[in-house]
Amino acid sequence: MLKGISESLNVLQRNQTVAPAPTAVPSSQPATTKPAPSIPTHRLASYQKWAKVTQGQHAISANQVAEQGLLKVSQLLKKLQVPLSNASLQHGLSEQQSDTAKQLQQQLATLDISYQQQPLVDHQLNLINNQRPAAKHFFQLKSVDLIGVKTRDERITVQYGNQAASALLPAHQNSQYLAKQLTHALKDIGITVQAPARDSAMLSSEHSEWQQIQAGLLMSGQGQRLPAGEARTVKVVEILSWQDPKEWRFDKPEDIKQTQAKIAKTQQKVTQQLMELRSSKQKVQQQLKRTNYQEQLHGNLDNNMAKLKELMQPTPFSAQVTSLMAQANVSRDHVSSLLTSNKK
């Protein structure tokens, strides 16, 4: 919506300064051009102020949604610490404690914090902003090595949802070269391929693409890395970061201890992000306050100038005559005859 407002302002500003090109007319008639309708400067200024205020209001609303979401994350982290702190040092969690921990873990992993369908917090519980984009999802293909060196060229196809791409993998090329070839071929469908990791290619995608990729990729080849013929579904294995709640484990006492440390670090991160949000919210509110004050100041000045102009300029003669006609209930012809006789 804000983008549309900006485009409208650009069009209005161009219309003010650029007149349309004259069209061809017969030589017997003078060439005439219709000037573009002039847009008052004060109206353009009002549009700009309205766009700024609207943008600021959306920023505050998104800020409030993100703050509420992170507070919910903080509450779930605190609840998750309870069964872990009460776990047995020898045997770990009881069955009931394990069920409680897994339920809280699931809530953290599936928590949706977004504003107008735009995510505000990523799957690693990081606040998303211009300086900190959303974390990508990293994954590998199960039982398929796309960057292994082969003796023959191979063309592969990759598909998920409505997205499809193909790549030619040359023979006798190292894994770094093949990873670059794959990234170039698959970038249009949102997949990046990195150099070898854990004896296999590491792939990555944004969260929106991952929603479909996690169900598997439909792939085919020419018998080198993938079977020839019809495409088959290749399963993907997500490589989790410690910041992702899905990575936390509770099976053994050692796992519980490590998870407690991860939860503590995450809680610190969430607290820091809440401070960032509150600081940002305060700055936006101050900017809106200044904008409203300036608008009110200009409005008062315009009103005062208009009143001063009325006091300094006499009432036009035509307005006096119109008023006289209304009061005397006389016609225009009657007034004209009176004026004519007066001149004589």
TAPEGI-V531666 format. One record per pair of residues at least 24 apart in sequence whose ideal C-beta (glycine too) atoms are under 10 Angstrom apart, sorted by sequence separation. I is the first residue (numbers start at 0). J is the second residue. If there is no record, write none. Layout:
i->(I/I)
j->(J/J)
//
This chain:
i->(14/15/78/79/148/157/163/164/178/188/213/241/15/78/79/148/162/163/164/174/212/12/77/146/148/155/162/164/166/174/190/209/242/11/75/76/79/146/147/157/161/162/10/15/75/78/79/146/148/149/156/157/160/162/188/209/74/75/78/145/146/148/155/159/144/146/147/154/155/158/159/11/12/75/76/146/157/159/204/11/74/75/145/146/144/145/146/157/202/12/72/146/8/11/12/71/72/75/145/146/203/11/71/145/202/199/201/8/72/7/8/71/197/72/145/5/8/69/71/197/4/5/8/68/196/4/7/68/69/68/4/5/67/68/157/159/4/66/68/146/162/3/4/65/145/146/177/2/64/65/72/76/146/147/160/1/4/5/64/65/146/159/162/0/1/4/64/69/159/160/161/162/63/64/68/69/144/147/159/160/1/61/62/68/72/138/147/159/160/168/0/1/61/64/65/66/146/147/159/168/170/0/60/61/65/135/137/144/145/146/159/160/162/163/165/166/60/64/65/69/144/145/146/157/159/168/1/58/61/64/68/135/137/143/144/159/168/0/57/62/69/139/142/143/145/159/160/168/57/61/68/139/141/158/159/137/139/140/157/158/159/66/139/140/156/157/158/65/139/140/156/157/158/65/138/139/140/156/157/65/138/139/155/156/157/137/138/155/156/137/138/154/155/136/137/138/154/155/135/136/137/153/154/163/135/136/153/155/157/134/135/136/152/153/154/155/156/135/136/151/153/155/134/135/138/151/152/153/154/133/134/136/137/149/151/153/158/132/133/135/136/143/145/149/150/157/159/133/135/136/138/141/149/153/156/158/138/140/143/145/149/155/136/140/147/157/159/136/143/147/138/140/146/127/145/144/145/143/144/143/121/122/140/121/140/122/118/145/118/143/142/143/141/142/143/140/141/140/141/142/139/140/141/138/139/140/138/139/138/139/136/137/138/139/137/138/136/137/138/136/137/136/137/136/134/136/134/134/0/122/123/122/123/125/122/123/124/123/124/122/123/124/121/122/123/121/122/123/122/123/110/108/109/107/108/109/107/108/106/107/108/105/108/104/105/107/125/103/104/124/131/104/123/124/126/104/125/126/104/124/125/128/131/104/123/124/126/101/126/100/125/126/128/100/101/124/128/100/120/126/99/126/128/97/120/96/97/126/104/100/107/92/119/91/92/100/107/91/92/96/91/92/90/91/90/91/92/86/89/91/92/83/88/91/79/87/91/83/86/82/88/76/79/87/88/75/86/79/86/83/84/72/83/82/83/86/83/84/83/80/79/80/83/79/80/79/80/76/77/76/79/80/75/76/79/76/77/76/73/72/73/76/72/72/73/72/73/71/69/70/73/69/72/73/68/69/72/69/70/69/66/69/65/66/69/65/68/65/66/65/66/62/63/66/62/65/66/61/62/65/62/63/62/61/62/59/58/59/62/58/61/62/58/59/58/59/57/58/56/55/58/59/54/55/58/55/56/54/55/54/55/52/51/52/55/51/55/52/51/52/48/52/48/48/49/48/45/48/44/44/41/41)
j->(38/39/102/103/172/181/187/188/202/212/237/265/40/103/104/173/187/188/189/199/237/38/103/172/174/181/188/190/192/200/216/235/268/38/102/103/106/173/174/184/188/189/38/43/103/106/107/174/176/177/184/185/188/190/216/237/103/104/107/174/175/177/184/188/174/176/177/184/185/188/189/42/43/106/107/177/188/190/235/43/106/107/177/178/177/178/179/190/235/46/106/180/43/46/47/106/107/110/180/181/238/47/107/181/238/236/238/46/110/46/47/110/236/112/185/46/49/110/112/238/46/47/50/110/238/47/50/111/112/112/49/50/112/113/202/204/50/112/114/192/208/50/51/112/192/193/224/50/112/113/120/124/194/195/208/50/53/54/113/114/195/208/211/50/51/54/114/119/209/210/211/212/114/115/119/120/195/198/210/211/53/113/114/120/124/190/199/211/212/220/53/54/114/117/118/119/199/200/212/221/223/54/114/115/119/189/191/198/199/200/213/214/216/217/219/220/115/119/120/124/199/200/201/212/214/223/57/114/117/120/124/191/193/199/200/215/224/57/114/119/126/196/199/200/202/216/217/225/115/119/126/197/199/216/217/196/198/199/216/217/218/126/199/200/216/217/218/126/200/201/217/218/219/127/200/201/202/218/219/128/201/202/218/219/220/201/202/219/220/202/203/219/220/202/203/204/220/221/202/203/204/220/221/230/203/204/221/223/225/203/204/205/221/222/223/224/225/205/206/221/223/225/205/206/209/222/223/224/225/205/206/208/209/221/223/225/230/205/206/208/209/216/218/222/223/230/232/207/209/210/212/215/223/227/230/232/213/215/218/220/224/230/212/216/223/233/235/213/220/224/216/218/224/206/224/224/225/224/225/225/205/206/224/206/225/209/206/233/207/233/233/234/233/234/235/233/234/234/235/236/234/235/236/234/235/236/235/236/236/237/235/236/237/238/237/238/237/238/239/238/239/239/240/240/240/243/242/243/115/237/239/239/240/242/240/241/242/242/243/242/243/244/242/243/244/243/244/245/245/246/244/243/244/243/244/245/244/245/244/245/246/244/247/244/245/247/265/244/245/265/272/246/265/266/268/247/268/269/248/268/269/272/275/249/268/269/271/247/272/247/272/273/275/248/249/272/276/249/269/275/249/276/279/249/272/249/250/279/258/255/262/249/276/249/250/258/265/250/251/255/251/252/251/252/252/253/254/249/252/254/255/247/252/255/244/252/256/249/252/249/255/244/247/255/256/244/255/249/256/254/255/244/255/255/256/259/258/259/259/258/258/259/262/259/262/262/263/261/262/262/265/266/262/263/266/265/266/266/265/265/266/269/266/268/269/269/270/269/268/269/272/269/272/273/269/270/273/272/273/273/272/275/272/273/276/273/276/275/276/276/277/275/276/279/276/279/280/276/277/280/279/280/280/280/281/279/279/280/283/280/283/284/282/283/283/284/283/284/283/283/286/287/283/284/287/286/287/286/287/287/288/286/286/287/290/287/291/290/290/291/290/294/291/293/294/294/294/297/294/297/297/301)
//
